[in-house]
Amino acid sequence: MRRFACLALLCVAVVASHARSQSPSPPAPADAATSVYRQVLPSTVWVHSDRGGGRLATGTGSLVDRGRRLVLTNYHVVGEVKKATVFFPDFGPDKKAIPERKHYLDRASRLAIPGEVVEVDKGADLALIRLDHLPADAPELRLAAQSPEPGQSVHSIGNPGKSGALWVYTPGKVRQVYVKRWKAKLDERTVHEFNAKVIETDSPTNPGDSGGPLVNDAGELVGVTQGGAIDAQAISLFVDLSEVKRFLNRRSVQTIRSTEPPTATKETATKPNPTTPTKPTAPTKARRSVPLPSRDEAGFFSAEAWQVVGATAHELLRERDLDLQVETLPRLPGLDPERAKMMTPAEREAVIRRYAQDKARDGAVNGLYVVVCRSPGILYVERTGAAAAKISEETTTKIKETLLSAFREKKFDDGLVAALQLLRTSQGLSASPGPNVGSEVKK
């Protein structure tokens, strides 16, 4: 059984859906902005609101709840209309979002998704659109744990009307967070007054950016672009995260039902209702026939423990259409050891975060991706795709804590197997895989 003696210096960076961090995110290196943009873009939409009489208001929004198909935007983007249409980014052969507006308008019959405005907060300039359906690969945008602080780096994506392009990225720094009263135009004839907590930044915004996401370096939502303020020409305002959480926690919003099928639990899987006739149902066709490959290149685990990874990955894919991918690295990817030693912990964290997000995106991971680096010691866990609707935040947190606790005591096999047992049980699978189920020895 292999052991890594220096993991006592383990530096931890864990990102999961709706992650809860108690400290501001560290400033992102310049190239980390690209990673944030790629992470947030698939959750960002172009909003069309037909005001009648040939008047069309456009803005931006974010998918904040995949299960209930809810898009968050500004009230002044949708106004008093009850219907809206959104476009998600369409990606070309190069896997980059097509930015030309004409591409989407010419293909509206295929790309436009209708929706209903189901909730508004006229005071905080917020609105929710419930879409008729969603693209299969559109992820929901995570909410940050807390509001940003002055000096913190932030990133926004919008669809400014004066630009010839969509999905425009803008970086910035937080200047202050405070309560403000302001006015914005609902249309050419109507001006509305708002009063809410806002984030003031040095990043420029324009009409059309309204409703778009403002995120931190971890790609978590901290605000909503408020691009319609009449008296804020020299500054940019964003509706603060606290207003967003209050809005989403309204009783009327909480009663909106999810359309995602419930995840089977151990109880429901083994105890059918005796009063309800059961019908044989065809198993859901998986997205792929074999699991994504896991690799222990740094040699943390024994062959016996690694066999559990392969068995669990096979069962999760077959029974729950979920991915599990575990990877260990001897060193930070793309960097020589000497350069890695000179980096700050925040810079190292940014490197492993970008690597994990790129791997999860390129492999279309829909589940859990775990990466452990030997030198420097870093553990990173990411929950991706539609897994947020199937793997709870509580389960993800327990998995992370189990790995960390065991790894700090250099009990690598024990930590890995215990974490996988938690994952399996949460999905209604047996705590331990059978001896012949998808056995796979590390390469």
Secondary structure, 3 states (H helix, E strand, C coil): CCCCCCHHHCEECCCCCCCCCCCCCCCCCCCHHHHHHHHHHHHEEEEEEEEECCEEEEEEEEEEECCCCEEEECHHHHCCCCEEEEECCCECCCCCECCEHHHHHHCHHHHEEEEEEEEEECCCCEEEEEECCCCCCCCCCCECCCCCCCCCEEEEEECCCCCCECCEEEEEEEEEEEEEEEEEECCCCCEEEEEEEEEEECCCCCCCCCCCEEECCCCCEEEEEECCECCCCCCEEEEEHHHHHHHHCCHHHHCCCCCCCCCCCHHHHHCCCCCCCCCCCCCCCCCCCCCCCCEECCCCCCHHHHHHHHHHHHHHHHHHCCEEEEEEEEECCCCCHHHHHHCCHHHHHHHHHHHHHHHHHHCCCCEEEEEEEEECCEEEEEECHHHHHCCCHHHHHHHHHHHHHHHHCCCHHHHHHHHHHHHHHHCCCCCCCCCCCCCCCCC
